[in-house]
Every structure is written in C-alpha cells, then in structure tokens.
Amino acid sequence: MLIAEDHPGVAKAVSRMLSLECDIVGHVADGRTVLDAVQRLQPDVTVVDLNLPHVHGFEVCRQIKNDNADARVVVFSAMNEPDIRQRSLEVGASAFVCKGTGDLLSTVKRVCDGKG
C-alpha cells in the first residue's frame, strides 16, 4: 500500500489504521512524486488524496492507470459530492472513500481482493 496524502496528521492516522492489516510500502506528500513511487515500490493499492500539491489527485490517478491498467487506486477525499465520486471513477479509481465517513480499510481490502 502506498499512501499519497499531503497532511502529515492524516497520513499518519491512515498509515496506522491500514498497517493493522496491510503492508505500507511508502508515503508521498506531493502529486509530482506519486507515479515514481508507484513504479519503484509496486504497491498492491495506492490511496490518493485529491488535493495534493502540484498535481491534482485526478491527474495522479489517470497517470497511474495510463502507466498500468491493472493498478488499483482508492481515492480518499473530504470532498463527498456525487460528481467528485463519479469523476474519480472516470479517471480510473477502483473506489472512492470520503474522509471521516467511509470505511477505508474495508474498501482497500475489497479492492485488493479484486472486488472493488
């Protein structure tokens, strides 16, 4: 699991929660570095915040999927509008989870199992 989240407190909490059942291979805080980290670390799933500095999460997701159509991405965002959810799926996300309201761990496990 690779976590792309620019807020250190959120990244730490997400990492702590997911590490109970997933191997965390890395964390990046900038949209420019996500694709390189995915290529280098080969995570099972990449959790991507939409509001990353320098490259928006939609573009990060699109780049990951263009590089590897089988890559699995979970968009994790505080923006819970239906159009944001839909756009996340359109750019290649396997799933969308709203921060604070969704169950990230179960979603990540479902995506890892190919059910996402």
Buried (B, 14 or more C-beta within 10 A) or exposed (E): BBBBBBBEEBBEEBBEEBEEEBEBBBBBBBBEBBBEBBEEBEBBBBBBBBEBEEBBBBBBBBBBBEEEEEBBBBBBBBBBEEEBBEBBEEBBBBBBBBBEEBEBBEBBBBBBEEEB
